[in-house]
């Protein structure tokens, strides 16, 4: 088995022998081999430097616990239905459809809405107060919302 240092010496010897003997074919082969070795070393360097550090099982469990506590999944927040039939979050009492409309509609197209968010009403397109998907919600001014429901 040839060691790495011996392999490099053989390559360098082959390269210089090709130059000295003026053999074009031997020169091409030796330069190709030299290029491949250098290329391989560069790839190995980047692979080693970009590898993530292996964590012990205890460190992994602590990291998972930290991530779970630091970034709770918002879609699993506990809700309840109020007297008017709307869903509200238990932790802060806010209306689910208003938070959904704010985060998924108002913030994304903020230039489309000149008024502050609290000055708008949120309309459920299908009329189901429990369907709080963003596709079912529409941000309307109070006058527009009254016209939709025929109150005016």
Rosetta blueprint (number, residue, H / E / L):
1 X L
2 X L
3 X L
4 X H
5 X H
6 X H
7 X H
8 X H
9 X H
10 X H
11 X H
12 X H
13 X H
14 X H
15 X H
16 X H
17 X H
18 X H
19 X H
20 X H
21 X H
22 X L
23 X L
24 X H
25 X H
26 X H
27 X H
28 X H
29 X H
30 X H
31 X H
32 X H
33 X H
34 X H
35 X H
36 X H
37 X H
38 X H
39 X H
40 X H
41 X H
42 X H
43 X H
44 X H
45 X H
46 X H
47 X H
48 X H
49 X H
50 X H
51 X L
52 X L
53 X L
54 X L
55 X L
56 X L
57 X H
58 X H
59 X H
60 X H
61 X H
62 X H
63 X H
64 X H
65 X H
66 X H
67 X H
68 X H
69 X H
70 X H
71 X L
72 X L
73 X L
74 X H
75 X H
76 X H
77 X L
78 X L
79 X E
80 X E
81 X E
82 X L
83 X L
84 X L
85 X L
86 X L
87 X E
88 X E
89 X E
90 X L
91 X L
92 X L
93 X L
94 X L
95 X E
96 X H
97 X H
98 X H
99 X H
100 X H
101 X H
102 X H
103 X H
104 X H
105 X H
106 X H
107 X L
108 X L
109 X L
110 X H
111 X H
112 X H
113 X L
114 X L
115 X L
116 X L
117 X H
118 X H
119 X H
120 X E
121 X E
122 X E
123 X E
124 X E
125 X L
126 X L
127 X L
128 X L
129 X L
130 X L
131 X L
132 X L
133 X L
134 X H
135 X H
136 X H
137 X E
138 X E
139 X E
140 X E
141 X E
142 X H
143 X H
144 X H
145 X H
146 X H
147 X H
148 X H
149 X H
150 X L
151 X L
152 X L
